[in-house]
Amino acid sequence: MSLDEIATGQKAQILSLKGLPRAMRKKLMSLGILPNTTLTIIRRAPLGDPIQVSAPGINLALSNGQAKAIEVDSL
C-alpha cells in the first residue's frame, strides 16, 4: 500500500522509499524519513494535495506523487 492511501489521522510504517527519485530519497532520509519509521497523516489540503505528515521530530508536506511512491504498512 502507498502512503497516499492512508486516511487522515492514521499511522503507517514505511517499508520502502524505492519509488522515489534518488535525490528526493536522500533528502527525506536526511530528515529522518527512513524505512521502519512510523508516520502519522496530519491533514490533507482542501483539494487533496499536498499531504501533511508527522514523523518523530518533524512535520512535512508531501505531494500526492511523492506519497504514492512511498510504500507503507498501515498500523
N, C-alpha and C positions, 0 to 999 in steps of 0.2 A: 504494500500500500504506500502511496506517496503522501507527503506532508500536506498537500492541498486538500486531501480527502478527510482530514481530521476536523472535527467540529470545534467551534469556539468553546473555550473552557476545558477542553480535553487535553490529556497529556499523551505524549508519544516518545518512544525511544528511537534514536537514529540508528539505522542499520548500515546505511551506505550513503556516501556523497558522490559516488562514481558517475552519476548522470550529469554532474555539473562540469563546466569548463575548468581546466586546471587552475587558472588564475583565481576564479571565484572559490574553488575548493580550498586553495591555500589561504585566501582571505578569511573565509569562515573558520577554518581550523586555527588560524592565529587568534581569532576571537573566542575560541573555546568551544566551537560547534564541531564536535568530533563524534565518531561512532560510539555508541553506548551512552551518549549524553541524553538526558531527558529534557524535552521541550514542552512548553505549555502554549497553546494558541490563546493569545490575549483577546484579540479582536480582528475583524476584517473591515476594510474600508467600505463605505456605502455601496460601491459598485463591485465589491469583492476583491479588489486588487489595490494595494498590497495587503499582506497578512502580517500582523504584529505577533511576534513570538517572544517567549521568555525562556532563557536558559540560566543556569546558575551564574549570577553576577552580570548578566547582560540582557537587554531588551533590544530587539532589532526588527526591522521590517524587511520582508522578502516578497518579491514579485511572485505571481502565480506560476510563472515559468520556472523560477528557481525552486519553489516549493514542490512542483511536480517532479523535479529531478532528484529530490531527497527521499530516499527510501526509509520508511519508518515502520515501527510496530506499535499499534495503539495500546495504551496501558489502561 
